[in-house]
Amino acid sequence: MHNNDDSDCLMAVMTAQEAAQIWGLSRNAVSDACRRGALRGRKSGKTWLVTVGDMLVYQRGRYWPDMIPVELKPAFDQAIAYMNDRK
């Protein structure tokens, strides 16, 4: 049986609506960016799914809200570390 903890990779995946709320965008802005290929995402049914890491890449150079939900903090920190390693 798998133990779900805060570092689980599923915590890094969110809907376009969740991403929009976290990054101060509209759901349509996130969905449109996915559709255009400006933001890497995957569609599940009618819902676009994105990762914290891909949102960081997409939002690079833009305003990032200071308040990241506690449950996304491990995934957020992991994505930041990954991006720093790629520099």
N, CA, C and O of each residue as an XYZ file, in Angstrom:
348
protein
N       0.829     -1.168      0.000
C       0.000      0.000      0.000
C       0.885      1.245      0.000
O       1.875      1.322      0.728
N       0.514      2.200     -0.816
C       1.290      3.423     -0.955
C       0.951      4.393      0.167
O      -0.217      4.581      0.508
N       1.963      4.996      0.727
C       1.769      5.977      1.792
C       1.758      7.374      1.179
O       2.791      7.837      0.694
N       0.625      8.046      1.189
C       0.532      9.407      0.662
C       1.039     10.384      1.701
O       0.453     10.515      2.775
N       2.121     11.069      1.388
C       2.605     12.127      2.258
C       2.701     13.411      1.448
O       2.400     13.414      0.254
N       3.114     14.490      2.077
C       3.137     15.789      1.417
C       4.121     15.864      0.256
O       3.989     16.743     -0.596
N       5.096     14.975      0.197
C       6.068     15.011     -0.891
C       5.613     14.178     -2.082
O       6.346     14.062     -3.064
N       4.435     13.606     -2.016
C       3.899     12.795     -3.101
C       3.831     13.628     -4.377
O       3.420     14.787     -4.345
N       4.234     13.037     -5.495
C       4.266     13.778     -6.757
C       2.883     14.237     -7.193
O       2.780     15.192     -7.964
N       1.821     13.597     -6.731
C       0.480     14.036     -7.098
C       0.165     15.421     -6.554
O      -0.692     16.115     -7.101
N       0.839     15.834     -5.493
C       0.618     17.168     -4.945
C       1.128     18.243     -5.906
O       0.723     19.402     -5.813
N       2.005     17.866     -6.818
C       2.541     18.823     -7.779
C       1.585     19.059     -8.939
O       1.789     19.988     -9.721
N       0.543     18.236     -9.068
C      -0.417     18.360    -10.162
C      -1.648     19.105     -9.670
O      -2.151     18.845     -8.577
N      -2.130     20.044    -10.500
C      -3.321     20.807    -10.133
C      -4.137     21.119    -11.374
O      -3.635     21.053    -12.496
N      -5.385     21.456    -11.163
C      -6.247     21.846    -12.273
C      -5.913     23.278    -12.692
O      -5.237     24.011    -11.971
N      -6.399     23.655    -13.863
C      -6.213     25.028    -14.327
C      -6.838     26.008    -13.341
O      -6.292     27.087    -13.108
N      -7.982     25.639    -12.761
C      -8.652     26.508    -11.791
C      -7.791     26.702    -10.543
O      -7.644     27.823    -10.057
N      -7.221     25.612    -10.024
C      -6.363     25.712     -8.842
C      -5.116     26.543     -9.144
O      -4.716     27.386     -8.341
N      -4.504     26.300    -10.306
C      -3.317     27.064    -10.693
C      -3.645     28.542    -10.825
O      -2.866     29.399    -10.408
N      -4.790     28.834    -11.401
C      -5.209     30.222    -11.576
C      -5.363     30.917    -10.228
O      -4.948     32.066    -10.073
N      -5.945     30.243     -9.268
C      -6.131     30.835     -7.942
C      -4.800     31.098     -7.261
O      -4.616     32.145     -6.639
N      -3.873     30.157     -7.372
C      -2.574     30.293     -6.710
C      -1.747     31.415     -7.332
O      -1.117     32.198     -6.621
N      -1.754     31.489     -8.666
C      -0.902     32.452     -9.354
C      -1.627     33.734     -9.745
O      -1.066     34.556    -10.470
N      -2.846     33.921     -9.288
C      -3.557     35.167     -9.542
C      -3.943     35.377    -10.989
O      -3.927     36.505    -11.480
N      -4.291     34.305    -11.675
C      -4.717     34.366    -13.066
C      -6.165     33.916    -13.170
O      -6.742     33.448    -12.189
N      -6.753     34.053    -14.347
C      -8.077     33.480    -14.565
C      -7.904     32.035    -15.048
O      -6.867     31.679    -15.608
N      -8.924     31.216    -14.828
C      -8.881     29.837    -15.315
C      -8.708     29.825    -16.824
O      -7.984     28.989    -17.364
N      -9.382     30.763    -17.514
C      -9.273     30.829    -18.973
C      -7.850     31.155    -19.422
O      -7.390     30.638    -20.440
N      -7.149     32.008    -18.671
C      -5.762     32.339    -19.027
C      -4.883     31.096    -18.962
O      -4.053     30.872    -19.843
N      -5.065     30.291    -17.922
C      -4.269     29.062    -17.779
C      -4.651     28.069    -18.868
O      -3.774     27.493    -19.512
N      -5.942     27.862    -19.083
C      -6.410     26.923    -20.112
C      -5.946     27.345    -21.502
O      -5.489     26.516    -22.288
N      -6.066     28.640    -21.803
C      -5.635     29.141    -23.111
C      -4.133     28.958    -23.308
O      -3.691     28.613    -24.404
N      -3.342     29.187    -22.252
C      -1.889     28.991    -22.347
C      -1.566     27.531    -22.644
O      -0.647     27.242    -23.410
N      -2.316     26.612    -22.044
C      -2.123     25.185    -22.319
C      -2.493     24.873    -23.769
O      -1.762     24.170    -24.468
N      -3.614     25.394    -24.203
C      -4.092     25.143    -25.565
C      -3.098     25.666    -26.605
O      -2.872     25.022    -27.629
N      -2.504     26.840    -26.339
C      -1.534     27.451    -27.260
C      -0.166     26.780    -27.207
O       0.650     26.955    -28.112
N       0.084     26.015    -26.149
C       1.393     25.394    -25.981
C       2.373     26.270    -25.220
O       3.541     25.908    -25.080
N       1.919     27.419    -24.724
C       2.792     28.299    -23.944
C       3.035     27.730    -22.551
O       4.050     28.026    -21.921
N       2.110     26.920    -22.078
C       2.194     26.256    -20.776
C       1.982     24.775    -21.006
O       0.987     24.374    -21.608
N       2.909     23.960    -20.531
C       2.769     22.521    -20.694
C       1.676     22.018    -19.769
O       1.710     22.256    -18.562
N       0.720     21.330    -20.334
C      -0.383     20.790    -19.559
C      -0.959     19.567    -20.247
O      -0.580     19.227    -21.368
N      -1.863     18.926    -19.570
C      -2.511     17.728    -20.118
C      -3.991     17.829    -19.820
O      -4.390     18.241    -18.731
N      -4.790     17.455    -20.778
C      -6.227     17.514    -20.597
C      -6.740     16.166    -20.099
O      -6.392     15.118    -20.644
N      -7.564     16.205    -19.069
C      -8.245     15.021    -18.541
C      -9.730     15.330    -18.605
O     -10.249     16.100    -17.797
N     -10.405     14.730    -19.563
C     -11.793     15.097    -19.810
C     -11.822     16.520    -20.326
O     -11.191     16.832    -21.336
N     -12.546     17.378    -19.644
C     -12.625     18.790    -20.036
C     -11.703     19.669    -19.196
O     -11.730     20.892    -19.331
N     -10.892     19.067    -18.334
C     -10.080     19.807    -17.377
C      -8.605     19.772    -17.756
O      -8.041     18.702    -17.983
N      -7.988     20.940    -17.822
C      -6.551     21.022    -18.031
C      -5.847     20.791    -16.705
O      -6.254     21.328    -15.674
N      -4.784     19.986    -16.736
C      -3.951     19.715    -15.570
C      -2.553     20.247    -15.841
O      -2.016     20.074    -16.935
N      -1.970     20.890    -14.851
C      -0.618     21.427    -14.954
C       0.147     21.049    -13.693
O      -0.447     20.628    -12.700
N       1.457     21.202    -13.736
C       2.273     20.936    -12.549
C       2.802     22.240    -11.975
O       2.837     23.267    -12.653
N       3.208     22.180    -10.726
C       3.821     23.338    -10.077
C       5.049     23.767    -10.873
O       5.235     24.956    -11.129
N       5.882     22.817    -11.265
C       7.099     23.131    -12.016
C       6.809     23.836    -13.325
O       7.489     24.802    -13.672
N       5.806     23.367    -14.058
C       5.467     24.004    -15.323
C       4.887     25.398    -15.112
O       5.116     26.296    -15.922
N       4.135     25.584    -14.026
C       3.619     26.917    -13.723
C       4.756     27.862    -13.370
O       4.717     29.038    -13.734
N       5.775     27.364    -12.662
C       6.929     28.207    -12.334
C       7.652     28.652    -13.599
O       8.048     29.811    -13.721
N       7.819     27.733    -14.532
C       8.468     28.070    -15.802
C       7.623     29.095    -16.555
O       8.155     30.075    -17.075
N       6.318     28.875    -16.616
C       5.413     29.783    -17.316
C       5.383     31.166    -16.668
O       5.328     32.179    -17.366
N       5.417     31.208    -15.356
C       5.295     32.457    -14.619
C       6.628     33.170    -14.401
O       6.659     34.258    -13.826
N       7.712     32.577    -14.847
C       9.029     33.181    -14.627
C       9.026     34.635    -15.100
O       8.657     34.927    -16.237
N       9.433     35.526    -14.231
C       9.485     36.933    -14.569
C       8.190     37.681    -14.268
O       8.141     38.901    -14.422
N       7.147     36.981    -13.844
C       5.879     37.628    -13.494
C       5.738     37.668    -11.979
O       6.518     37.047    -11.257
N       4.751     38.391    -11.513
C       4.455     38.443    -10.081
C       4.005     37.077     -9.595
O       3.148     36.449    -10.217
N       4.570     36.614     -8.499
C       4.133     35.371     -7.864
C       3.526     35.726     -6.525
O       4.129     36.485     -5.765
N       2.363     35.206     -6.212
C       1.773     35.517     -4.901
C       2.641     34.972     -3.773
O       3.298     33.941     -3.917
N       2.630     35.672     -2.665
C       3.413     35.252     -1.507
C       2.774     34.080     -0.779
O       3.462     33.337     -0.079
N       1.488     33.908     -0.932
C       0.754     32.886     -0.178
C       0.543     31.628     -1.016
O      -0.433     31.534     -1.760
N       1.439     30.675     -0.900
C       1.276     29.378     -1.544
C       0.596     28.474     -0.523
O       1.024     28.435      0.631
N      -0.454     27.741     -0.914
C      -1.122     26.854      0.046
C      -0.135     25.877      0.684
O       0.770     25.377      0.017
N      -0.311     25.613      1.956
C       0.597     24.749      2.722
C       0.748     23.381      2.054
O       1.850     22.834      2.017
N      -0.340     22.825      1.527
C      -0.255     21.489      0.931
C       0.570     21.473     -0.357
O       1.014     20.407     -0.784
N       0.785     22.637     -0.987
C       1.606     22.697     -2.198
C       3.048     23.078     -1.909
O       3.889     23.011     -2.806
N       3.356     23.476     -0.682
C       4.702     23.942     -0.333
C       5.794     22.915     -0.669
O       6.805     23.305     -1.254
N       5.644     21.610     -0.328
C       6.698     20.659     -0.692
C       6.913     20.564     -2.206
O       8.054     20.522     -2.667
N       5.839     20.529     -2.967
C       5.963     20.454     -4.421
C       6.569     21.740     -4.972
O       7.380     21.696     -5.898
N       6.186     22.871     -4.418
C       6.713     24.169     -4.829
C       8.219     24.221     -4.574
O       8.986     24.605     -5.457
N       8.644     23.834     -3.369
C      10.063     23.841     -3.025
C      10.854     22.891     -3.921
O      11.967     23.209     -4.340
N      10.282     21.735     -4.211
C      10.937     20.754     -5.081
C      11.090     21.306     -6.499
O      12.127     21.107     -7.132
N      10.078     21.988     -6.992
C      10.136     22.576     -8.325
C      11.177     23.685     -8.384
O      11.915     23.788     -9.364
N      11.246     24.518     -7.343
C      12.260     25.587     -7.287
C      13.663     24.983     -7.290
O      14.542     25.453     -8.013
N      13.874     23.939     -6.482
C      15.191     23.285     -6.432
C      15.556     22.696     -7.791
O      16.701     22.801     -8.231
N      14.585     22.079     -8.452
C      14.819     21.502     -9.781
C      15.218     22.589    -10.777
O      16.149     22.410    -11.562
N      14.509     23.715    -10.739
C      14.847     24.810    -11.662
C      16.226     25.375    -11.366
O      16.968     25.701    -12.292
N      16.584     25.498    -10.088
C      17.906     26.013     -9.735
C      19.020     25.070    -10.180
O      20.103     25.520    -10.552
N      18.759     23.766    -10.145
C      19.754     22.778    -10.580
C      19.989     22.843    -12.092
O      21.063     22.477    -12.569
N      18.994     23.305    -12.841
C      19.086     23.343    -14.300
C      19.794     24.585    -14.816
O      20.074     24.680    -16.011
N      20.091     25.538    -13.940
C      20.756     26.794    -14.368
C      22.186     26.566    -14.732
O      22.884     27.507    -15.109
